[in-house]
Amino acid sequence: MAAAAFPAVAAAFLADARRRQASLGVDVEAGGWTSDEDESRVRWAYAEARRLIQRFSGLRAKLQERMVTGVSAGECANLIEEQLRGSWI
């Protein structure tokens, strides 16, 4: 499993991003997103990603097949648009 698949890595990334933003003078809690919420937001993001991967597993497989054959990024985008036309995520 890739390191990015671990929620702890994502939480550490968010903490690092907050430190970087703060060092640049950015109000890291603008918009009401406090660091206390980071863990629950990371968990939500992982759950949402799993849901989308499961929902669109057929599209992911088709996209993977096309990418292996070396199609262009534009052709991949067209496939995604065709497959998702008329659907709401």
N, C-alpha and C positions, 0 to 999 in steps of 0.2 A: 504494500500500500504506500502511495506517495506521501511524503511528509506533509503536503498541503491538505491531505485528507484528515488530519488530526485537528479537532477543535482547539486544542491547546496551542497549536502553531498559529491558527487564525487569531486567537485571543492575543498572543504575543505580538503578532503583526499589527493588530489594532492598537495595542499599547505603544508600540514603536511609532506608529503613524501619529498618535496623539502627541507624543513627545516631540516629534519632528515639527508638527504644526505649531505647537506651543513655542518652540524655539524660533519660529518665523513670525510670531506675534499673532497667530490665528486663534480666535476664540473657539477652542475645541468643544465647547458645550453649547455653541450657538444652535438654535433650533430645538433645544430641549433634550438632546441626546447626551446623557451623562455616562461617565465611565462605569458607573455601577450597573448599567444596562448592557454593557458589552457582551457578557457571557450569554445572556438570554438572546441577544440579537445574533450572535454567532450560531447558537443552537437553532434559531429560527432559519437562518440562512442555509445551514446544512440540511435541515428538514425540507425546506423548499427546493433545494437543489436535487435531493433524492426524489422528491415527488415529480419534478419536471423530467428527470432522467427516466423514471419509470413510465411516465405518461407518454413520452416521446421516444421510447426505446427503438421503435421501428424506424423513425426518422434518423436517429443517431446511427443505426446500422447502415441505412442507405447512404448517409453522408460519409461514414467511414469507408464504405466500399468505393465511393467515388474518389475520395481523397487518396486512397491507395493506388488508384489508376492514374493519378496525377492531374486531375481536372483543375481548372483555375478556381481562384477564390470566388470569382463572379458566378461561375457555374454552381458552386456550393451554395452561394447566397440564393440563386434562382431556385434550387431544389428546396431550400428551407421555405422560401416564399410560396412556392407551389403547394407544398405539404401543409403549410399553416394557413393558407388562404381561407378565410371565412371562419376560422376558429379563434376563440378567445382563450388566452393563456390564463 
